[in-house]
């Protein structure tokens, strides 16, 4: 495994790999890697000849200086995970390497309208501009590739897909399923900042999403009713402050009024638990049921 701190060295290595006919798989991360990241690396390893992982805590997507200051940076552990998972190249730049005029404001940024406006976009102004800007830079460095993103950050995945589509970038976006702990908590680099009590309380997010799925399976199609169902579950944990719990169209991310087709609906949730803001999501119809539905459609 090779680790490069510069854009030039990383670009040279990946250009040389493509010249040999290799397919590149890119896994963009901010480090603090866990099993969710590893699942994306393993998917890239199974489908690509050369796997590159970027490790970069991107300051443009943080609105709170304290938040970025507290973000974990266990680089040695991250490199060990990458080596064990069969990564070929790690790109681990400094902030000035990615933004040469830093700390002066970056004058050229990328903004994706529509799917970035609501939910995390409303709660964290400028966040998705920061995401789109750094991801577009990573794509420019990596060149034509397959890029792997987790569904846990579902709105981010939608933003990146829209950017690639609108700008005709030579990148295939691959979404990977959310990886969870045994108690349902979605894996997140931020989980390490939770106390034991906060960690227990945080499971209410996945429980609320599960309640939303159950309500849909029982025939509820009103988005307003689903909001109440999920909010009522979150309310059982007084230490958890709900931001939103909604049912949205998977393509536009607009909240649905009525679920005409649950198979094209996603349940999104965000809340603050102790000092940490957490997000999660689930399909409106559980994955097994979605497969069964498709099978029934084919039979019919």
Secondary structure as UniProt FT lines:
FT   STRAND          2..4
FT   HELIX           7..19
FT   TURN            20..21
FT   STRAND          24..29
FT   HELIX           35..47
FT   STRAND          50..55
FT   HELIX           59..61
FT   HELIX           65..70
FT   HELIX           75..85
FT   STRAND          89..91
FT   HELIX           95..98
FT   TURN            100..103
FT   TURN            115..117
FT   HELIX           120..123
FT   TURN            125..126
FT   HELIX           127..142
FT   STRAND          145..150
FT   HELIX           151..153
FT   HELIX           154..167
FT   STRAND          171..176
FT   TURN            182..183
FT   HELIX           189..193
FT   HELIX           196..201
FT   TURN            202..203
FT   HELIX           204..217
FT   TURN            218..219
FT   HELIX           223..234
FT   TURN            235..236
FT   TURN            238..239
FT   STRAND          240..249
FT   TURN            250..252
FT   HELIX           262..264
FT   STRAND          265..273
FT   TURN            274..275
FT   STRAND          276..283
FT   HELIX           287..299
//
